[in-house]
Amino acid sequence: MDPVFQNTGSTETPLLSEILALDTEFQLSAKGDFILHHFTGSPCRADDFEPFATPLRAGTSKKISAAGGRPSNSDLPYFNLEWQGQGLIVVVGWPGQWAAQFARDKGNGLRLTAGQELTRLRLLPGEEIRTPLMVLQFWRGDWIRAPEPLAALDARPQPATPRRQVASGADGRL
């Protein structure tokens, strides 16, 4: 089921903003840093898809996001958060303006939020909107091998779909 906001009332809703599909916290068991593995998106530059490993130290924060409403124009909407031999892969499923914020406290904690960015709207009676879908995959071991189960999911046989023929010429030939 898609996550949605739906107005089933008879008047418009209060203002909806800061829609976060993900808002969670993690704690290190000992002193150390979280490492954010992420990539530049494709803003049509020489550094398209450049990988980064950004240490998230106590008292710091890092934001990654879309640009101009295009979901991969600035940063890619998936990333891998690593800490102490384990971590979390996150995929932000949103075809528009999204953002993820990583905020370290002064101790061993990290708050991760992600969702729609710059959203301010009201719903009229009967209206509904879908919100971002999130994929979360926890892992242990080597961060570079962590995506393998996701790749295996993508490689499963897909059900056959009916073929459609599309006429391209005035005479109806394909």
Secondary structure, DSSP 8 states (H G I E B T S, - for coil): ---EEE--SSS----EE--EEEEEEEE-SSS--EEEEEEB--SSSTTTT-EEEEEE-TT-EEEEE-BTTBTTSSB-SEEEEEETTEEEEEEEE-SS-EEEEEEE-SSSEEEEEEEESS-EE---TT-EEE--EEEEEEEES-GGGTTHHHHHHHTS------------STT---
